[in-house]
Amino acid sequence: MEKYTTSVVIATYNGEKYVYEQLKSIFNQTLLPDEVIISDDLSTDSTTEIVDKFIKKNDLSGQWKLIRNKKNLGWRKNFIDLIGAASGDIIFTCDQDDVWKPNKLEIMTAQFKQNSEIDVLVSDYDELIENTGKSAKLRSLETEEENGTQKLKFTYKNILLKRPGCVFALAKGFVPEVISYFDNLEMPAHDVAMWGSALVNDGLYYLAEPTIDFRRHENSSFQKEIKSIEMKDSAYQIRINQMKRFNVRIGCALSYLENKNNLCDKDKKKKLLREMLKENDIRIKVLKSKKLSLLLKSASSYMSVFNFCADLKHLLKTKTV
């Protein structure tokens, strides 16, 4: 079979508590990576010392590289820069605090070998929940079989991100599409950009097997962002803001789609995205009104029973009819 080179990219920041275990799980893969790039975002703890020592102790200086950023980029910019810098045919995005299954690189690379149409591949995960962590249960995906692999359908259920970036792998040739998508996002994230661009291009695939132990704790960069938001707004306002962010993401997918030529079912995809925007506008209006009567009046406009029940639950919490 054709040889595929692999790159692992890791964005680190104050990860001294977990980073060694993650590095060890990559080092012990059944298929070793050809390149590992760790970009540290001005950690104030011993993260870089741990990484540097690990590389030297295991004589990895030829394949592993530690970059110390000159200024703090934030995890979003740090990751997208890493993706652009990686040289492997397949690029694996990796968080500093998880633990990889020993065969992650091998089984995900095998999927790319089996189907050359894969632009982005996502997998499942097992959870590693600490006392401060919250579970992030796996959500189901709608797929169809293609060349022995599972391809995600462009459906209502699949449009928005359903897996974290730590279980992603992407083809090097698809990187420009990911960066283009990323550049047009509000509060851009590498996983949102990979998911959205690949789904629009019919190149998003799924491996129904856990490839990592996904650590859940309150000190991750993303969880700190969420906690900061929660301190500013009520749970009800957070829900409304979430709907607005969903609309921005859907709008970005629509804009990206509009500029793509020769896509299969382009008009059908545009129609679905516009319907989702319309539904979200209604949901925002209903939630802002805090009126159960408006929800019931708008029931036929909901595309999903789940969304209707979710909004009903939030309205009932306000105790306002």
Helices and strands as residue ranges (DSSP letters): E 6-12, H 19-27, E 35-40, H 47-57, E 64-68, H 75-85, E 90-94, E 99-100, H 104-114, E 120-129, E 143-146, E 149-152, G 156-158, G 165-167, E 168-171, G 172-174, H 175-183, H 190-200, E 204-216, H 221-232, H 235-258, H 266-289, H 292-297, G 299-301, H 305-318
